[in-house]
Structures are given as structure tokens and as C-alpha cells.
């Protein structure tokens, strides 16, 4: 169990750190592309403007957003050739000059030249609608949140398994004799009252105990 917990912990750390790092990178670069919309944008404010475009160029039109409603201004493009309409299934919103604007239409140019653009209300146009950047930014955030969360769960589960497994593998403590050994052995010099050579209860009379002399004929 301890080994499984160890690998779970390591795997969780790797997933968590990698998810957060990659997610932050994707979010920063993706939303950075969306931020670039404002740098390339220009305004057609209830009037007309003249601008040169090359064949193959595309621009995207944004109407002002108020509350939950987004305006869709009518714009006309007069130039060397008719333009084509580009429909997008994704709406992009960003802030330009303190106003929130949302994309509603794209325009493609088929021939190079100077075009006159006329719109009936406040319109922002930009040459770069980075749908990829939007998905990359949102995906980065989701990766950091959910990937990092999954890694954290693995770290917690692995840590618990590691601790529980390690505690089960710990052997019971072994009792060792105290320093100097146990004190049940005779002290130096023996127990009090004990004389070296054994007990002295037997008679010291070389001839034996009185009354227990051998018959006289034993000495013949």
C-alpha cells in the first residue's frame, strides 16, 4: 500500500504541476491574441471611412454591446469589386475605447484597392478575429483548473495510502536488556550470607560426626 501511495503521490504532483504550467501558458498566449484585436482595430462611427485592402484580406465587424443586447450595424463597402460575407459561428467580445463590442459579421475582399466603408451606427472593425486564441485561452484555464485539481486529488489519496501503508509495515518495538544487563543476576561477590565453596553445615571433624564412629575392628 505504501508503494502504491508513493507512486500516486508522484503521479499527482507531475499532473498537477504540468497542468497548471501548460494551462497558464495556453491561457496567457490565447488571451494575448484576443488582446491584439484592440491594437489592430479601427472605428467606423456612424459615417464613412476610406481604407485600402489587398485581395484575400478579411475584416470582422463588431457592434456595441449594451446589457445583454449587441447591435448589428448595417455597413456598405464600395470599391473595385464586390466583397463577400464571412459568417462565424463564434462571437468574440472585447473592450475598445471603454466600450464592450461583440463580433457579428466578417467581410472578405476579392480584389486589391481602396474601399469606402459606410455604417449606420458605431462599428469597430479589426483584421484579426482570433477564434483560435479564444479557444486556446479558455482551454488553458480549464486545463489549469481541472488538470491541477485532478493532480491534487491524486496527491491527497497517494499521501494517505503512503502514510497508512508505512504505519502498517512498522515492526513492533523490540525489548532489549538495559545497559548493564538485568539486575536479577548475583551481584559481584555473591548474595549476602553465601560463602564461596558452598554451605558449611557439615561437620569439620575429620573422623565424622560423634556417635557415628566405625567399629574398632575397622582400624585393623
C-alpha positions as CSV (number, residue, x, y, z in Angstrom):
1,X,0.0,0.0,0.0
2,X,2.8,2.4,0.8
3,X,4.4,1.8,-2.6
4,X,1.1,2.4,-4.4
5,X,0.6,5.6,-2.4
6,X,4.1,6.8,-3.2
7,X,3.5,6.4,-6.9
8,X,0.1,8.0,-6.7
9,X,1.7,11.0,-4.9
10,X,4.4,11.4,-7.5
11,X,2.0,11.0,-10.4
12,X,-0.4,13.5,-8.9
13,X,2.4,16.1,-8.4
14,X,3.5,15.6,-12.0
15,X,0.0,16.0,-13.4
16,X,-0.8,19.0,-11.1
17,X,2.4,20.9,-11.9
18,X,2.2,20.1,-15.7
19,X,-1.5,21.0,-16.0
20,X,-1.0,24.3,-14.2
21,X,2.1,25.3,-16.1
22,X,0.7,24.3,-19.6
23,X,-2.7,25.8,-18.8
24,X,-1.2,29.1,-17.7
25,X,0.9,29.2,-20.8
26,X,-2.0,28.5,-23.1
27,X,-4.3,31.0,-21.3
28,X,-1.6,33.7,-21.5
29,X,-0.9,33.3,-25.2
30,X,-4.5,32.7,-26.2
31,X,-5.9,35.7,-24.4
32,X,-2.9,37.7,-25.6
33,X,-4.1,37.1,-29.2
34,X,-7.5,38.3,-28.2
35,X,-6.0,41.4,-26.7
36,X,-4.3,42.0,-30.0
37,X,-7.8,42.7,-31.5
38,X,-7.9,46.1,-29.9
39,X,-4.4,47.0,-31.3
40,X,-5.5,46.3,-34.9
41,X,-9.0,47.7,-34.6
42,X,-10.4,50.9,-36.2
43,X,-13.7,52.6,-35.8
44,X,-16.4,53.5,-38.3
45,X,-18.5,55.8,-36.2
46,X,-21.9,56.5,-37.9
47,X,-20.3,57.7,-41.1
48,X,-17.8,56.6,-43.7
49,X,-14.1,56.0,-44.0
50,X,-11.7,55.0,-46.8
51,X,-9.2,52.3,-46.4
52,X,-7.0,50.2,-48.7
53,X,-7.3,46.4,-48.7
54,X,-5.5,43.6,-50.6
55,X,-7.2,40.7,-52.3
56,X,-7.7,38.0,-49.7
57,X,-7.9,40.3,-46.8
58,X,-10.6,39.9,-44.2
59,X,-12.0,42.1,-41.6
60,X,-14.6,41.5,-38.8
61,X,-17.2,43.9,-37.7
62,X,-18.2,44.5,-34.1
63,X,-21.3,46.2,-32.7
64,X,-21.6,47.8,-29.3
65,X,-23.0,45.6,-26.5
66,X,-25.3,47.2,-24.0
67,X,-26.5,44.8,-21.3
68,X,-27.5,41.6,-23.0
69,X,-28.1,43.1,-26.4
70,X,-25.5,43.6,-29.1
71,X,-26.0,46.0,-32.0
72,X,-25.6,44.8,-35.6
73,X,-24.9,47.9,-37.7
74,X,-25.5,47.9,-41.4
75,X,-22.3,48.6,-43.3
76,X,-21.7,49.0,-47.1
77,X,-18.4,48.5,-48.9
78,X,-17.8,50.4,-52.2
79,X,-14.7,49.6,-54.1
80,X,-13.1,47.9,-57.1
81,X,-15.1,44.7,-56.6
82,X,-17.9,43.3,-54.5
83,X,-17.0,41.9,-51.1
84,X,-18.0,38.6,-49.7
85,X,-19.7,38.0,-46.4
86,X,-18.0,35.7,-43.8
87,X,-20.2,34.1,-41.2
88,X,-18.7,33.0,-37.9
89,X,-20.3,30.6,-35.5
90,X,-18.4,32.1,-32.6
91,X,-18.9,35.5,-31.0
92,X,-15.9,37.5,-29.8
93,X,-16.3,40.2,-27.2
94,X,-13.6,42.7,-26.2
95,X,-13.4,46.3,-24.9
96,X,-12.4,49.1,-27.2
97,X,-12.2,52.7,-26.1
98,X,-14.1,51.8,-23.0
99,X,-17.0,50.2,-24.8
100,X,-17.8,46.5,-25.0
101,X,-18.2,45.3,-28.6
102,X,-19.2,41.9,-30.0
103,X,-18.5,40.5,-33.4
104,X,-21.4,39.8,-35.8
105,X,-20.0,39.6,-39.3
106,X,-16.9,39.2,-41.4
107,X,-16.1,40.8,-44.8
108,X,-13.7,39.4,-47.3
109,X,-12.1,41.4,-50.2
110,X,-11.7,39.8,-53.6
111,X,-9.7,42.5,-55.3
112,X,-7.0,44.9,-54.1
113,X,-7.8,48.6,-54.0
114,X,-9.3,51.3,-51.9
115,X,-12.7,50.8,-50.4
116,X,-15.2,53.2,-48.8
117,X,-16.9,51.8,-45.8
118,X,-20.2,53.3,-44.6
119,X,-22.0,52.2,-41.4
120,X,-25.3,53.4,-39.8
121,X,-24.0,53.2,-36.2
122,X,-21.0,52.8,-34.1
123,X,-18.9,50.0,-35.6
124,X,-15.5,48.6,-34.7
125,X,-13.6,46.6,-37.4
126,X,-10.5,44.5,-36.9
127,X,-8.4,42.5,-39.3
128,X,-7.8,39.6,-36.9
129,X,-10.6,37.6,-35.3
130,X,-8.6,35.1,-33.3
131,X,-11.0,32.3,-32.7
132,X,-8.1,30.0,-32.1
133,X,-6.8,32.4,-29.5
134,X,-10.2,32.4,-27.7
135,X,-10.3,28.6,-27.6
136,X,-6.7,28.4,-26.5
137,X,-7.2,30.9,-23.7
138,X,-10.4,29.2,-22.4
139,X,-8.8,25.7,-22.8
140,X,-5.8,26.8,-20.9
141,X,-7.9,28.0,-18.0
142,X,-9.9,24.7,-18.0
143,X,-6.7,22.7,-18.1
144,X,-5.2,24.5,-15.2
145,X,-8.3,24.2,-13.1
146,X,-9.4,20.6,-13.8
147,X,-6.0,19.1,-14.5
148,X,-4.5,20.7,-11.5
149,X,-7.5,19.6,-9.4
150,X,-7.2,16.0,-10.6
151,X,-3.5,16.1,-9.7
152,X,-4.2,17.4,-6.3
153,X,-6.7,14.7,-5.6
154,X,-4.1,12.1,-6.6
155,X,-1.6,13.7,-4.3
156,X,-4.0,13.6,-1.3
157,X,-5.1,10.0,-2.0
158,X,-1.5,8.9,-2.5
159,X,-0.3,10.6,0.6
160,X,-3.0,8.9,2.7
161,X,-2.1,5.5,1.3
162,X,1.6,6.1,1.7
163,X,1.2,7.1,5.4
164,X,-1.2,4.2,6.2
165,X,1.0,1.7,4.4
166,X,4.1,2.9,6.1
167,X,2.5,2.6,9.5
168,X,1.4,-1.0,8.9
169,X,4.9,-2.0,7.9
170,X,6.5,-0.6,11.0
171,X,7.6,-3.6,13.3
172,X,6.7,-3.7,17.0
173,X,9.3,-2.3,19.2
174,X,11.9,-4.9,20.5
175,X,12.7,-5.0,24.2
176,X,16.5,-5.0,24.7
177,X,18.2,-5.5,28.0
178,X,19.0,-2.3,29.8
179,X,22.5,-1.0,29.9
180,X,24.5,-3.2,32.3
181,X,22.0,-6.1,31.9
182,X,19.1,-7.2,34.0
183,X,19.7,-7.0,37.8
184,X,18.5,-10.5,38.6
185,X,21.9,-11.9,38.5
186,X,24.0,-12.2,41.7
187,X,25.9,-9.0,42.5
188,X,29.7,-9.1,42.5
189,X,30.8,-11.2,45.5
190,X,27.6,-13.2,45.5
191,X,24.4,-12.8,47.6
192,X,24.9,-11.9,51.3
193,X,25.3,-15.0,53.5
194,X,26.6,-17.0,50.7
195,X,30.2,-18.3,51.2
196,X,32.4,-19.4,48.4
197,X,32.9,-23.1,48.5
198,X,29.4,-23.9,49.4
199,X,27.4,-24.1,52.7
200,X,29.4,-25.1,55.9
201,X,26.7,-27.2,57.6
202,X,28.6,-30.4,57.5
203,X,31.0,-31.3,60.4
204,X,34.6,-30.3,60.3
205,X,35.5,-33.4,62.4
206,X,37.8,-35.5,60.1
207,X,36.6,-38.5,61.8
208,X,33.0,-37.9,61.1
209,X,30.1,-37.0,63.4
210,X,30.3,-38.3,67.0
211,X,28.3,-41.5,67.5
212,X,29.0,-42.4,64.0
213,X,32.4,-43.9,64.5
214,X,33.3,-47.1,62.7
215,X,33.7,-50.2,64.7
216,X,37.1,-50.7,66.3
217,X,37.9,-53.6,64.2
218,X,37.7,-51.3,61.2
219,X,41.0,-49.9,62.2
220,X,42.8,-53.2,62.0
